[in-house]
Amino acid sequence: MAAGAERARGFLASLKRQLALYRELTALNQRQGELISSGDEKGLLELLAVKQKLMDEIEELSELFTAERELLAASPRGKLGALNGEIGAVIAELEPVLRSLMEAETRDLEGLRARQDQQAEGMKLLEKGQGLVKAYKSQASHQPGRLSGSG
């Protein structure tokens, strides 16, 4: 079972790396919320590129996780000794980090949508304003020398 224990150690290392990456994402999410609130689109795009690299690594580790989880499920309880406890502890640490991350992503997505809605509303007002200017110019061109309200 030495090979199984070695694979379990690799699995544990993978879990610990995932935990570290999720913590990095959580820290980046705080900055993401600030960038969304301030409307810093360039900064947000740069931050999203960094987050994407972290997510790519997490995805690779998750693929390993699936294969190694099958090993652990097939291993009789107690065969991996202390590793079972360590793996359980890391998984327990992951849960609140993931929960916090999901909450922050949801909050930031809602903030981004609200900001987009505000911008869309501003564009509508701008279009109405342009329509008024065109209407005024059209009216003025049909009645040269006449000012509005005089007569």
C-alpha positions in Angstrom: 0.0 0.0 0.0 3.1 2.3 -0.1 2.2 3.3 -3.7 -1.3 4.2 -2.5 0.1 6.3 0.4 2.4 8.1 -2.0 -0.5 8.9 -4.3 -2.4 10.1 -1.2 0.5 12.4 -0.3 0.3 13.8 -3.9 -3.4 14.2 -3.5 -2.9 16.0 -0.2 -0.3 18.3 -1.8 -2.8 19.0 -4.6 -5.5 19.9 -2.1 -3.2 22.2 -0.2 -2.3 23.9 -3.5 -6.0 24.3 -4.4 -6.6 25.8 -1.0 -3.8 28.3 -1.5 -5.2 29.2 -5.0 -8.7 29.7 -3.6 -7.3 32.0 -0.9 -5.5 34.0 -3.6 -8.8 34.3 -5.5 -10.6 35.4 -2.4 -8.0 38.2 -1.9 -8.3 39.2 -5.5 -12.1 39.3 -5.2 -11.8 42.1 -2.6 -9.9 44.1 -5.2 -12.3 43.1 -7.9 -15.2 44.6 -5.9 -13.3 47.9 -5.5 -12.6 48.0 -9.2 -16.2 47.4 -10.1 -17.4 50.1 -7.7 -14.9 52.6 -9.1 -15.6 51.7 -12.7 -12.0 50.9 -13.4 -12.5 48.7 -16.5 -8.9 48.5 -17.4 -7.9 47.4 -13.9 -10.8 45.0 -13.8 -9.7 43.3 -17.1 -6.1 43.0 -15.8 -7.4 41.4 -12.6 -9.6 39.1 -14.4 -6.6 37.9 -16.5 -4.8 37.0 -13.3 -7.8 35.3 -11.9 -8.1 33.3 -15.1 -4.6 32.0 -14.7 -5.4 30.9 -11.2 -8.6 29.2 -12.3 -6.7 27.4 -15.1 -4.4 25.9 -12.5 -7.3 25.0 -10.2 -9.0 23.2 -13.1 -5.8 21.1 -13.7 -5.6 20.2 -10.1 -9.3 19.4 -10.0 -8.8 16.8 -12.8 -6.2 15.2 -10.6 -8.5 15.4 -7.6 -11.2 13.3 -9.4 -8.8 10.5 -10.2 -7.2 10.5 -6.7 -10.5 10.7 -4.9 -11.3 7.3 -6.5 -8.1 5.9 -5.0 -9.0 7.2 -1.5 -12.5 5.8 -1.8 -11.1 2.4 -2.7 -8.6 2.4 0.1 -9.8 0.7 3.3 -10.2 3.1 6.2 -7.1 3.5 8.3 -4.7 2.2 5.5 -3.5 5.8 4.8 -3.1 6.6 8.5 -2.6 10.2 9.4 -3.1 11.2 5.8 -6.8 10.6 6.1 -6.9 13.2 8.9 -4.8 15.7 7.0 -6.9 15.4 3.9 -10.1 15.8 5.9 -8.6 18.9 7.6 -7.7 20.6 4.3 -11.2 19.8 2.9 -12.7 21.3 6.0 -10.6 24.5 5.4 -11.6 24.6 1.8 -15.3 24.7 2.5 -15.6 28.2 4.1 -13.1 29.6 1.6 -15.2 28.3 -1.3 -18.3 29.6 0.3 -16.8 33.1 0.8 -15.5 33.0 -2.8 -18.9 32.1 -4.2 -20.6 34.9 -2.2 -18.1 37.5 -3.3 -18.4 36.4 -7.0 -22.2 36.7 -6.7 -22.0 40.1 -5.1 -19.5 41.3 -7.7 -21.6 40.0 -10.6 -24.6 41.9 -9.2 -22.5 45.0 -8.8 -21.3 44.7 -12.4 -24.8 44.2 -13.7 -26.0 47.3 -11.8 -23.2 49.3 -13.2 -24.0 48.1 -16.7 -27.6 49.0 -16.1 -26.6 52.6 -15.1 -24.4 52.9 -18.2 -27.3 51.7 -20.4 -29.6 54.2 -18.8 -27.1 57.0 -19.3 -26.8 56.0 -23.0 -30.6 56.2 -23.3 -30.6 59.7 -21.9 -27.8 60.7 -24.2 -29.7 59.3 -27.2 -32.8 61.3 -26.1 -30.7 64.4 -25.7 -29.3 63.9 -29.2 -32.8 63.4 -30.5 -33.9 66.7 -28.9 -30.9 68.5 -30.5 -31.8 67.1 -33.9 -35.5 68.1 -33.5 -34.5 71.6 -32.4 -32.1 72.0 -35.4 -34.8 70.7 -37.8 -37.3 73.1 -36.3 -34.8 76.0 -36.5 -33.9 75.2 -40.1 -37.6 75.4 -41.2 -38.1 78.8 -39.4 -35.0 80.9 -40.0 -34.7 84.0 -37.8 -37.4 82.9 -35.4 -36.6 82.2 -31.8 -38.5 79.9 -29.7 -41.2 81.7 -27.7 -41.1 84.9 -29.6 -43.7 86.0 -31.9 
